[in-house]
């Protein structure tokens, strides 16, 4: 039976991370919307739009977690892992549309709108509460990131940028952007208060929108990379080549392809020379057995092992 214990643990932790983010963003969105109505602050409207976008995105990320975890079947021989990138792509577009565009548009509108009375106390209070709740969600995503990065020997920032887990990356960067956005919104409201000029508040809304746009474009780009066939990092390919070469029945490896087909799952194709000179039936059986052993690894969704062409060069480690 395939050893999927670590993969299941990682998937379960990602689900917890998404649920924490969903609850936090829903509570924050309600609070910001209430205060946006009573204060009329452009920055607060932008923050409310941001939080509602984030809360809606967590729904997409829940779909990503659940649908991508289904086992492979006859209609999907490489599994359903890529569904995670599809639903995460929807979430990234939601962040861009409902978060970035709405915030920038409202900020521009507010630049020319007549000044209205603002209750600064309510605004600061909800920003402080939101910062605490966002910090809880971000710390959960950061903890999962640091744990996974430690296992792979990567710096946490490099890991979260390169990881094949799109839900963890989305929550991490959305929460980081939310914390920065809260500081921007607070600065805009404070400058409005001390200068009496509402354009500072409007500028805060525009800056929050631009920040969300940058994060959304980045997330869209990374999901696209995995949807069209993201190869593994050179370090992971090197380790896979070493393990193949260490198999007693393999004399040499002449071809190796590793491609992500889901979070933490790769499709492996290799061409090898086998030790000995068996007949065709025996060779086919040995190749199938080697593929089965390779598929026992938690990262391998499917492995195909074939024979090398005699004139092919050996891959160097």
C-alpha positions as CSV (number, residue, x, y, z in Angstrom):
1,X,0.0,0.0,0.0
2,X,1.4,3.4,-0.9
3,X,2.9,5.4,2.0
4,X,0.8,8.6,1.9
5,X,1.0,9.5,5.6
6,X,3.1,12.7,5.2
7,X,1.0,13.7,2.2
8,X,-2.2,13.2,4.2
9,X,-0.8,15.2,7.1
10,X,0.2,18.0,4.8
11,X,-3.2,18.0,3.1
12,X,-5.0,18.1,6.5
13,X,-2.8,20.9,7.7
14,X,-3.5,22.9,4.6
15,X,-7.3,22.4,5.2
16,X,-6.9,23.7,8.7
17,X,-4.9,26.7,7.4
18,X,-7.7,27.5,4.9
19,X,-10.5,27.2,7.5
20,X,-8.7,29.5,9.9
21,X,-8.3,32.0,7.1
22,X,-12.0,31.7,6.2
23,X,-13.3,32.3,9.7
24,X,-10.9,35.2,10.3
25,X,-11.7,36.9,7.0
26,X,-15.4,36.5,7.4
27,X,-15.4,38.2,10.8
28,X,-13.0,40.9,9.6
29,X,-15.2,41.6,6.5
30,X,-18.3,42.0,8.6
31,X,-16.5,44.4,11.0
32,X,-15.0,46.5,8.2
33,X,-18.2,46.7,6.3
34,X,-20.0,48.0,9.4
35,X,-17.4,50.6,10.1
36,X,-17.1,51.6,6.4
37,X,-20.8,52.5,6.5
38,X,-20.6,54.6,9.6
39,X,-17.3,56.3,8.8
40,X,-17.5,56.7,5.1
41,X,-13.7,56.1,4.9
42,X,-12.4,55.2,1.5
43,X,-9.6,53.2,2.9
44,X,-12.1,51.3,5.1
45,X,-14.3,50.5,2.0
46,X,-11.2,49.2,0.3
47,X,-10.3,47.1,3.3
48,X,-13.9,45.7,3.4
49,X,-13.8,44.8,-0.3
50,X,-10.4,43.2,0.3
51,X,-11.7,41.1,3.2
52,X,-14.9,40.0,1.4
53,X,-12.7,39.0,-1.6
54,X,-10.4,37.0,0.8
55,X,-13.4,35.3,2.4
56,X,-14.8,34.3,-0.9
57,X,-11.5,33.1,-2.1
58,X,-11.2,30.8,0.9
59,X,-14.3,29.0,-0.4
60,X,-12.5,28.4,-3.7
61,X,-9.5,27.2,-1.8
62,X,-11.7,24.7,0.1
63,X,-12.9,23.3,-3.2
64,X,-9.2,23.1,-4.3
65,X,-8.3,21.1,-1.2
66,X,-11.3,18.7,-1.4
67,X,-11.5,18.1,-5.1
68,X,-7.7,17.7,-5.7
69,X,-7.4,15.0,-3.0
70,X,-9.5,12.4,-4.8
71,X,-7.6,9.3,-5.8
72,X,-6.8,8.6,-9.5
73,X,-9.2,6.5,-11.5
74,X,-9.7,5.3,-15.1
75,X,-10.8,8.6,-16.3
76,X,-8.0,10.5,-14.6
77,X,-4.9,8.2,-14.5
78,X,-2.7,11.0,-13.1
79,X,-5.2,11.9,-10.4
80,X,-7.2,15.1,-9.7
81,X,-4.3,17.1,-8.2
82,X,-4.4,19.8,-10.9
83,X,-7.9,20.8,-9.7
84,X,-6.1,22.6,-6.9
85,X,-4.5,24.9,-9.4
86,X,-7.9,25.5,-11.2
87,X,-9.7,26.5,-8.1
88,X,-6.8,28.5,-6.8
89,X,-6.7,30.3,-10.1
90,X,-10.4,31.3,-9.6
91,X,-9.5,32.6,-6.1
92,X,-6.6,34.7,-7.5
93,X,-9.0,36.2,-10.1
94,X,-11.4,36.9,-7.3
95,X,-8.7,38.7,-5.4
96,X,-7.9,40.8,-8.5
97,X,-11.5,41.6,-9.4
98,X,-13.3,42.0,-6.1
99,X,-10.3,43.2,-4.2
100,X,-7.9,45.1,-6.4
101,X,-10.2,46.7,-9.0
102,X,-12.9,47.7,-6.5
103,X,-10.4,49.3,-4.1
104,X,-8.6,51.3,-6.9
105,X,-11.9,52.4,-8.4
106,X,-13.4,53.5,-5.1
107,X,-10.2,55.4,-4.2
108,X,-10.3,57.2,-7.5
109,X,-13.9,58.1,-7.0
110,X,-13.2,59.3,-3.5
111,X,-10.5,61.8,-4.8
112,X,-13.2,64.0,-6.2
113,X,-16.0,63.2,-3.7
114,X,-17.0,65.9,-1.2
115,X,-15.5,65.4,2.3
116,X,-17.7,63.7,4.9
117,X,-17.4,63.4,8.6
118,X,-15.3,60.4,9.7
119,X,-15.4,58.6,13.0
120,X,-11.7,57.9,13.5
121,X,-12.1,56.0,16.7
122,X,-14.3,53.3,15.1
123,X,-11.9,53.1,12.1
124,X,-8.8,52.6,14.3
125,X,-10.6,50.0,16.5
126,X,-11.7,47.8,13.6
127,X,-8.3,48.0,12.0
128,X,-6.7,46.9,15.3
129,X,-9.1,44.0,15.6
130,X,-8.6,43.0,12.0
131,X,-4.8,43.1,12.5
132,X,-5.0,40.6,15.4
133,X,-7.3,38.3,13.4
134,X,-5.2,38.5,10.3
135,X,-2.1,37.8,12.4
136,X,-3.7,34.6,13.7
137,X,-4.4,33.4,10.2
138,X,-1.0,34.4,8.9
139,X,0.9,32.8,11.8
140,X,-0.9,29.5,11.0
141,X,0.2,29.7,7.3
142,X,3.7,30.8,8.4
143,X,4.0,27.8,10.8
144,X,3.0,25.3,8.1
145,X,5.4,27.0,5.7
146,X,8.3,26.9,8.0
147,X,7.7,23.3,8.9
148,X,7.5,22.2,5.2
149,X,10.5,24.4,4.3
150,X,12.6,22.8,7.1
151,X,11.8,19.3,5.6
152,X,13.0,20.4,2.2
153,X,16.0,22.4,3.3
154,X,14.7,25.6,1.7
155,X,14.4,29.1,3.0
156,X,10.7,29.6,3.9
157,X,10.2,32.5,1.4
158,X,11.8,30.4,-1.4
159,X,9.6,27.4,-0.4
160,X,6.3,29.3,-0.4
161,X,7.2,30.9,-3.8
162,X,8.1,27.5,-5.4
163,X,5.8,25.1,-3.5
164,X,3.4,23.0,-5.5
165,X,0.7,23.6,-2.8
166,X,-1.3,26.5,-4.2
167,X,-3.7,26.8,-1.2
168,X,-0.9,27.4,1.2
169,X,0.7,29.9,-1.1
170,X,-2.6,31.8,-1.6
171,X,-3.4,32.0,2.2
172,X,0.2,33.0,3.0
173,X,0.5,35.8,0.5
174,X,-3.1,37.0,0.9
175,X,-2.7,37.3,4.7
176,X,0.7,39.0,4.3
177,X,-0.9,41.5,1.9
178,X,-3.8,42.0,4.3
179,X,-1.5,42.9,7.1
180,X,0.4,45.4,4.9
181,X,-2.9,46.7,3.6
182,X,-4.1,47.4,7.1
183,X,-1.0,49.4,7.9
184,X,-1.6,51.4,4.6
185,X,-5.2,52.0,5.4
186,X,-4.4,53.1,8.9
187,X,-1.8,55.5,7.6
188,X,-4.2,56.9,5.1
189,X,-6.9,57.5,7.8
190,X,-4.3,59.0,10.2
191,X,-3.0,61.4,7.6
192,X,-6.6,62.4,6.8
193,X,-7.2,63.1,10.5
194,X,-4.1,65.2,11.1
195,X,-4.2,67.1,7.8
196,X,-7.9,67.3,7.2
197,X,-7.3,66.3,3.6
198,X,-9.5,63.3,2.6
199,X,-7.3,62.6,-0.4
200,X,-4.9,60.8,1.9
201,X,-7.7,58.3,2.7
202,X,-8.4,57.9,-1.0
203,X,-4.7,57.4,-1.7
204,X,-4.7,54.6,0.9
205,X,-7.6,52.9,-0.9
206,X,-5.7,53.1,-4.2
207,X,-2.5,51.7,-2.7
208,X,-4.3,48.8,-1.1
209,X,-5.8,48.0,-4.5
210,X,-2.5,48.1,-6.2
211,X,-1.0,45.8,-3.6
212,X,-3.8,43.3,-4.1
213,X,-3.3,43.5,-7.8
214,X,0.4,42.6,-7.6
215,X,-0.3,39.7,-5.3
216,X,-3.2,38.5,-7.5
217,X,-1.0,38.6,-10.7
218,X,1.7,36.7,-8.9
219,X,-0.7,34.0,-7.8
220,X,-2.3,33.7,-11.2
221,X,1.1,33.3,-12.8
222,X,2.2,30.5,-10.4
223,X,-1.1,28.6,-10.9
224,X,-0.7,28.9,-14.6
225,X,2.8,27.5,-14.4
226,X,1.6,24.4,-12.7
227,X,-1.4,24.0,-14.9
228,X,0.7,24.0,-18.1
229,X,3.2,21.5,-16.7
230,X,5.7,22.8,-14.1
231,X,8.8,20.6,-13.8
232,X,10.4,19.9,-10.5
233,X,13.3,21.9,-9.0
234,X,16.8,20.8,-10.1
235,X,17.6,19.6,-6.5
236,X,14.5,17.3,-6.5
237,X,15.4,16.0,-9.9
238,X,18.9,15.3,-8.8
239,X,17.7,13.3,-5.8
240,X,15.3,11.3,-8.0
241,X,18.1,10.5,-10.4
242,X,20.3,9.3,-7.5
243,X,17.6,7.0,-6.1
244,X,16.9,5.5,-9.6
245,X,20.6,4.9,-10.1
246,X,20.8,3.2,-6.7
247,X,18.2,0.6,-7.6
248,X,20.1,-2.7,-7.9
249,X,18.3,-3.8,-11.1
250,X,19.0,-0.5,-12.9
251,X,22.4,-0.3,-14.7
252,X,22.0,3.3,-16.0
253,X,19.4,6.0,-16.5
254,X,19.3,7.8,-19.9
255,X,16.1,9.8,-19.6
256,X,14.2,11.3,-16.6
257,X,11.1,13.5,-16.6
258,X,9.4,14.8,-13.5
259,X,6.3,17.0,-13.7
260,X,3.9,18.2,-11.0
261,X,0.4,16.8,-11.4
262,X,-0.9,18.2,-8.1
263,X,0.2,19.5,-4.7
264,X,3.2,17.4,-3.6
265,X,2.6,14.9,-6.5
266,X,4.7,14.2,-9.5
267,X,4.5,12.2,-12.7
268,X,7.8,10.3,-13.3
269,X,8.9,8.9,-16.7
270,X,12.4,7.3,-16.9
271,X,14.3,5.3,-19.5
272,X,16.8,2.8,-18.1
273,X,19.1,-0.1,-18.9
274,X,18.5,-3.1,-16.7
275,X,21.1,-5.4,-15.3
276,X,21.2,-8.8,-17.1
277,X,19.8,-9.9,-20.4
278,X,16.3,-11.3,-19.8
279,X,13.7,-12.1,-22.4
280,X,11.0,-9.6,-23.3
281,X,8.4,-10.9,-20.9
282,X,10.8,-10.9,-18.0
283,X,12.0,-7.4,-18.8
284,X,8.4,-6.1,-18.9
285,X,7.7,-7.7,-15.5
286,X,10.9,-6.2,-14.0
287,X,10.1,-2.7,-15.3
288,X,6.6,-2.9,-13.9
289,X,7.9,-4.0,-10.5
290,X,10.4,-1.1,-10.5
291,X,7.6,1.4,-11.3
292,X,5.6,0.0,-8.5
293,X,8.4,0.4,-6.0
294,X,8.9,4.0,-7.2
295,X,5.2,4.7,-6.8
296,X,5.4,3.8,-3.1
297,X,7.2,7.1,-2.6
298,X,4.8,9.7,-1.2
299,X,5.7,12.3,-3.9
300,X,5.1,10.0,-6.9
301,X,1.5,9.8,-8.3
302,X,2.4,7.7,-11.3
303,X,5.7,6.2,-12.6
304,X,6.4,4.9,-16.1
305,X,9.7,3.1,-16.6
306,X,10.8,2.1,-20.1
307,X,14.0,0.7,-21.7
308,X,16.7,2.9,-23.0
309,X,17.7,3.1,-26.6
310,X,21.3,1.6,-26.8
311,X,22.9,4.8,-28.3
312,X,21.4,7.1,-25.6
313,X,23.9,8.7,-23.3
314,X,23.8,8.1,-19.5
315,X,22.4,11.0,-17.5
316,X,25.2,12.4,-15.3
317,X,24.5,13.0,-11.6
